[in-house]
Amino acid sequence: MPTSPASWCYSEAEVAAAISRGPVDAGLEFNPNYAPVSPSYTGQQYYWGKLHNRQQRSFLNERQNFFYKPQVNLTWFSQINDQTKLASVLYYSGGRGGGSSTLDLGSGSRAFARYDNSDPLYGSNIDWDGTIASNAGSLDARGGSKTAGQSLDILRNSVNTQDQFGLISKLSYSMNESTDVTVGVDWRTAEIEHYREVRDLLGGDYFIGESYHYSEFDTVGRPLGLGEKVH
């Protein structure tokens, strides 16, 4: 049964003050991955293999999941004769999508702009407008110099692509009333790919990561645009 704040030895005012401390929009419905953004920001986002306009103009979410996984089964049963039965399933299972998060150069002055936080219990939400202005301009989020248009902080997708095919087949043979013999085949093959890609440049024109952001097949220091792979 729900209890009142008084039974926790805290007053209504103390509870209200506690849940309102911290970063922007702190409270009972606080979401550390959400923060408002100016509707004037019209940057597109890349996912599911193409560019999209943002669904909401007034806010950005750091983390969004996008995934679909179709599955198709073709089942066949055959009574070969009175003693022999065959059951087979041919199936396909696929998957396309992933989830988004942040990516930055990870060094002090090159961090995302964030809202002030009055309580260390909370993480500080990203100041999207400040980050966008920094990426577009010639000063980073801490006031250091940078190349205008170079995104130091971006949104990236972690992508999962998979295709799996399989065949399960079982042959049953009844030798007599007390003895059945069953043999079967379970065959499957799959092609699965995991990688990260640039989702949103957040006001900049390109992203140049550290050496560990590039694969052994890529040119280190190459400017990356929307949809390009980043490791």
ZAVEXKE-293607 format. One line per field, with one value per residue (C-alpha): x, y, z; residue in three letters. Coordinates in nm, 2 decimals, decimal comma. Layout:
N
x [X:...] .
y [Y:...] .
z [Z:...] .
type [ala:...] .
END
This chain:
231
x [0,00:0,15:0,28:0,29:0,61:0,54:0,59:0,94:1,03:1,04:0,80:0,61:0,83:1,16:1,04:0,94:1,28:1,47:1,31:1,35:1,73:1,98:1,99:1,73:1,38:1,48:1,19:0,97:0,98:1,35:1,51:1,89:1,89:1,65:1,70:1,53:1,68:1,59:1,34:1,57:1,81:1,71:2,00:1,90:1,98:2,10:1,96:1,81:2,04:1,91:1,87:1,56:1,42:1,40:1,06:1,05:1,18:1,18:1,40:1,67:1,71:2,07:1,95:1,69:1,64:1,53:1,52:1,30:1,34:1,12:1,10:0,95:0,89:0,79:0,68:0,61:0,48:0,47:0,33:0,55:0,38:0,22:0,56:0,75:0,69:0,89:0,87:1,07:1,10:1,28:1,32:1,47:1,54:1,67:1,74:1,80:1,86:2,04:2,05:2,20:2,43:2,69:3,05:3,31:3,69:3,69:3,94:3,86:3,78:3,63:3,34:2,97:2,82:2,61:2,36:2,47:2,40:2,32:2,32:2,60:2,34:2,22:2,41:2,41:2,20:2,36:2,30:2,21:2,20:2,54:2,69:2,54:2,68:3,02:3,03:2,93:3,16:3,53:3,52:3,46:3,23:3,50:3,60:3,91:3,98:3,87:3,80:3,46:3,23:3,42:3,20:3,38:3,07:2,81:2,54:2,63:2,44:2,55:2,42:2,33:2,26:2,19:2,05:2,01:1,88:1,81:1,66:1,54:1,42:1,32:1,25:1,07:1,04:0,83:0,99:0,73:0,50:0,79:1,06:1,08:1,39:1,43:1,71:1,73:1,92:1,97:2,15:2,19:2,41:2,42:2,58:2,60:2,76:2,81:2,95:2,89:2,80:2,75:2,39:2,38:2,66:2,49:2,55:2,89:2,98:3,20:3,36:3,73:3,79:4,09:4,29:4,09:3,77:3,91:3,93:4,25:4,09:4,03:4,24:4,31:4,20:3,96:3,65:3,34:2,99:2,64:2,61:2,98:3,12:3,31:3,47] .
y [0,00:0,34:0,55:0,92:1,13:1,19:0,82:0,84:1,11:1,38:1,66:1,73:2,03:1,83:1,56:1,82:2,00:1,67:1,56:1,90:1,93:1,85:1,93:2,05:1,90:1,71:1,56:1,25:1,21:1,30:1,15:1,17:1,11:1,39:1,76:2,04:2,18:2,48:2,41:2,61:2,31:2,12:1,88:1,54:1,20:0,88:0,54:0,24:0,31:0,66:1,02:1,12:1,44:1,45:1,34:1,60:1,95:2,06:1,80:1,54:1,20:1,07:0,71:0,57:0,21:0,12:-0,24:-0,49:-0,87:-1,06:-1,44:-1,67:-2,04:-2,29:-2,61:-2,94:-3,26:-3,58:-3,93:-4,13:-4,46:-4,62:-4,65:-4,35:-3,97:-3,67:-3,33:-3,03:-2,66:-2,42:-2,08:-1,73:-1,49:-1,14:-0,83:-0,46:-0,17:-0,07:0,20:0,55:0,71:0,98:0,99:1,25:1,29:1,23:1,49:1,76:2,08:1,88:1,74:1,80:2,12:2,03:2,19:2,30:2,04:2,13:1,78:1,52:1,24:1,33:1,32:1,64:1,64:1,75:2,11:2,04:2,40:2,47:2,16:2,25:2,60:2,47:2,22:2,49:2,75:2,80:2,75:2,42:2,37:2,50:2,80:2,65:2,71:2,46:2,45:2,59:2,31:2,03:1,83:1,73:1,57:1,36:1,11:0,76:0,44:0,10:-0,11:-0,48:-0,65:-1,02:-1,28:-1,64:-1,94:-2,28:-2,62:-2,86:-3,20:-3,51:-3,86:-4,10:-4,47:-4,72:-5,06:-5,22:-5,14:-5,11:-4,96:-4,62:-4,48:-4,11:-3,93:-3,56:-3,27:-2,93:-2,70:-2,33:-2,05:-1,68:-1,36:-1,10:-0,76:-0,51:-0,16:0,20:0,49:0,86:0,94:1,32:1,57:1,81:2,13:2,05:1,94:1,64:1,44:1,35:1,09:0,96:0,68:0,42:0,55:0,41:0,06:-0,10:-0,06:0,32:0,63:0,77:1,13:1,12:1,35:1,14:1,24:1,12:0,74:0,67:0,40:0,50:0,25] .
z [0,00:-0,09:0,20:0,24:0,25:0,62:0,69:0,54:0,79:0,52:0,47:0,14:0,09:0,14:-0,11:-0,37:-0,33:-0,36:-0,68:-0,84:-0,79:-1,05:-1,43:-1,67:-1,62:-1,31:-1,13:-1,11:-1,49:-1,53:-1,84:-1,85:-2,22:-2,31:-2,34:-2,54:-2,87:-3,07:-3,35:-3,57:-3,58:-3,89:-3,91:-4,05:-3,90:-4,07:-3,98:-4,16:-4,45:-4,54:-4,42:-4,22:-4,09:-3,71:-3,59:-3,31:-3,36:-3,00:-2,83:-2,89:-2,73:-2,69:-2,70:-2,95:-3,05:-3,41:-3,50:-3,68:-3,70:-3,94:-3,92:-4,19:-4,15:-4,42:-4,26:-4,44:-4,30:-4,51:-4,43:-4,67:-4,57:-4,27:-4,10:-4,22:-4,15:-4,25:-4,09:-4,21:-4,14:-4,36:-4,19:-4,24:-3,96:-4,03:-3,84:-3,93:-3,69:-3,38:-3,12:-3,09:-2,84:-2,82:-2,96:-2,89:-2,90:-2,52:-2,42:-2,16:-2,35:-2,63:-2,43:-2,50:-2,37:-2,06:-1,84:-1,49:-1,23:-0,87:-0,74:-0,81:-0,77:-1,12:-1,45:-1,64:-1,96:-2,28:-2,38:-2,74:-2,85:-2,70:-2,86:-3,20:-3,18:-3,08:-3,37:-3,62:-3,48:-3,41:-3,03:-2,85:-2,56:-2,31:-2,52:-2,69:-3,05:-3,32:-3,69:-3,78:-3,91:-3,75:-3,52:-3,20:-3,06:-3,26:-3,23:-3,36:-3,43:-3,32:-3,60:-3,61:-3,94:-3,96:-4,20:-4,08:-4,29:-4,15:-4,22:-3,95:-4,08:-3,89:-4,04:-3,81:-3,89:-3,69:-3,69:-3,47:-3,18:-2,94:-3,15:-3,34:-3,51:-3,57:-3,76:-3,83:-3,98:-3,82:-4,07:-4,04:-4,17:-4,08:-4,18:-3,90:-3,91:-3,62:-3,67:-3,58:-3,81:-3,79:-3,71:-3,65:-3,69:-3,45:-3,63:-3,80:-4,15:-4,07:-3,79:-3,76:-3,48:-3,31:-3,46:-3,28:-3,46:-3,79:-3,91:-4,06:-4,40:-4,36:-4,38:-4,04:-4,01:-4,30:-4,25:-4,19:-4,30:-4,21:-4,25:-4,27:-4,05:-3,74:-3,51] .
type [met:pro:thr:ser:pro:ala:ser:trp:cys:tyr:ser:glu:ala:glu:val:ala:ala:ala:ile:ser:arg:gly:pro:val:asp:ala:gly:leu:glu:phe:asn:pro:asn:tyr:ala:pro:val:ser:pro:ser:tyr:thr:gly:gln:gln:tyr:tyr:trp:gly:lys:leu:his:asn:arg:gln:gln:arg:ser:phe:leu:asn:glu:arg:gln:asn:phe:phe:tyr:lys:pro:gln:val:asn:leu:thr:trp:phe:ser:gln:ile:asn:asp:gln:thr:lys:leu:ala:ser:val:leu:tyr:tyr:ser:gly:gly:arg:gly:gly:gly:ser:ser:thr:leu:asp:leu:gly:ser:gly:ser:arg:ala:phe:ala:arg:tyr:asp:asn:ser:asp:pro:leu:tyr:gly:ser:asn:ile:asp:trp:asp:gly:thr:ile:ala:ser:asn:ala:gly:ser:leu:asp:ala:arg:gly:gly:ser:lys:thr:ala:gly:gln:ser:leu:asp:ile:leu:arg:asn:ser:val:asn:thr:gln:asp:gln:phe:gly:leu:ile:ser:lys:leu:ser:tyr:ser:met:asn:glu:ser:thr:asp:val:thr:val:gly:val:asp:trp:arg:thr:ala:glu:ile:glu:his:tyr:arg:glu:val:arg:asp:leu:leu:gly:gly:asp:tyr:phe:ile:gly:glu:ser:tyr:his:tyr:ser:glu:phe:asp:thr:val:gly:arg:pro:leu:gly:leu:gly:glu:lys:val:his] .
END
